[in-house]
Amino acid sequence: MDHARLAVQSWYAGVHTATGVPEGTLVSHRVHRVLPDHPGFAPGIAELGPEARMGRDLAQVLDVIADRLAC
């Protein structure tokens, strides 16, 4: 299977992995560490909660990728 990885660092550090599957593309995200001293940490958690915030961040990353690939 083909796959690609994209590292992200904000108030958390993680890696998005996109893997080709018969149905399309499976995108997963693994958080490697949370950076509590990052300026966006407290507002990020307080605003939406960690899971919702990471989901929103993933959607933004996917939008940028789609834009760059013109799809």
N, C-alpha and C positions, 0 to 999 in steps of 0.2 A: 504494500500500500504506500502511496505517496503521502508525505506529510510535510508541514512547514511549521516553524516555531517563531513566535514573536515575543520578545522580552519586554515587560512593562515595569516601570518603577515610578510610583507616585507615593501615596501614603502606605502602600504595600508594594512588595516586589513579587512579581509572578511571571509565569510564562503561559501564553495562549498557544495551543497546538491545534492545527487544522489537519484532519485526516480524511482522505477520500474514502467514502463508503458507497455501496451500491445505490443508496437512496440520495446521495449528494455529498455533503461535507459535514463531518462531525467536528464541532469546536469544543475543546475542553480548556479549562483554566486551572492551573495549580499555583497556589500562593506559597511562596518560599519563606517570606517573613513579612511582618507588619512593622512599619517604621513609626512608632508613637511620637517621635520628636519632629516628624514632618509637619509643616504648617497646616496641611490639609487633613491631618488625621482626625482631630476632634470634630471639626465641622462635617467631615465626610461621614463619620459614624453617627453623629447627632442628627444629621439631616434625614438620612434614609435607613440607617442600619448597615452593617458591613456587607451582607449578602446582596441587598438591593443596590447598594452603591457599586459593588464590583460588577453586578449585572449591567448597570447603566454604563460603567466604564467600558465593559466588553462591547456593548452596542456601539459606543462611540468609536472604538478601535475598528470594529467591523465596517462601520460607515466610511472611515478613512481608507481602509483597504479596498472596499468596493469602488470608492471614488478614484483611487489611484489606478485600479485595474479597469476603470471605465465600464463597470457592470452594475 
